[in-house]
């Protein structure tokens, strides 16, 4: 478990999006997640069948609900793609520490 996974998401209304060097130490803790255009995190999880994919998505959904921070999830047979960003950070959304916390918690599921 990373240090990020032990934290909890906090209200980020009006938070500024993290950019440049501010992203590096957070991204280093989540090597399997891609930081895309300094705007969002992305990761694909692979599973051997639909049932295991759905079970993982349901667990991730429960964590997201508990944290009050919700990812975009696209899933199908054997594959779940997560996109995480903070809608309120900047005019088109962006990354805050909450996004990295949620990603770490999703990683800890499984």
N, C-alpha and C positions, 0 to 999 in steps of 0.2 A: 504494500500500500504506500502510495506517495504521501508526502506531507499535505498535498492539496486534498487528498481524499479524506483527511481527518478534519477538514474545515467544513463550514456550512455556508451556503449561499446567503447573501444579505441583500436588502433592498438596493437596487442600483438605479432608481429613478434619477435621471439627470446626470448619470455618471458619464465621464468622458471616456471615449474609446481608447484603449491602449494601442500604441503604435511603436514601430521600430524596436529599439533596444529594450524597451519595457516588456516586450513579448518574449524575449529570448529565455530568461530564467524560468518562466512558466512553461514554455514549449519544451524545454529540456527535460522537464519532469514527465512529459507525455510523448515519448518518442514515436508511438504508433499513430498519433494524430497529426494531420497536416494542418498547418496554419495557412489559410488560403487568402491571398491578397490583403493580409492584415485585417480581414473582416470576419472570418468565421473559421471554426474548427471542423474537420471532416475526418471520418473514419468508417471503414467498411469492416464488418464482422462476418465471418463465414461459418456456416453450420452444416451438418450432414443432412438435415431435412427441415421441412416446414415446421414441425412440432417444436423442435429445439429453437428455431429462429423465433417463433411466436413466444415461447416461454421467456427467452432473453429480452425480447422487446417489452413484454409485460413487466418483468423485473425492473428494466430501465425506466419504464413509465412510472412505476411506483416510486422509484428514487427521485425522479424528476418532480413528481407531485409533492413528495415530502419536502423537497428543496424549494418548491415554488419557482422553478426555472425549467423551462420545457424545450427540448430539442425538436428539430424536424427529423422525422424518422420515415425512411422509405424502406419497406421490407417486402421480400418475396421468398420463394422457396430457397432456403439455404443461405440467405444473404440479408443483412440489415445495414443500411447506410444511415449514419447519424451526421447531422449538420447542427452546429451549436453556435449561436451568437446572441448578443443582447440587443433586442429591438430598440431599446431606449437610449443606447449609447451612440450619440452622433445622429446626424440627419437620416442616414440609411442603416443605422445599426452598426455594431462593431463588437470588438472583443473586450470583455472585462474579466476580472479574476473569477467571477462566478462561472463563466464558461469553462474555464480550466478546472475549477472545482467539480462541476458536474461531469466533465469528461473523465476525471480521475475516479469519481464514484461509479461511473458506468464501467470503467476498466476493472474496478474491484469486484464487480458482479461475477466476472467470469472467465 
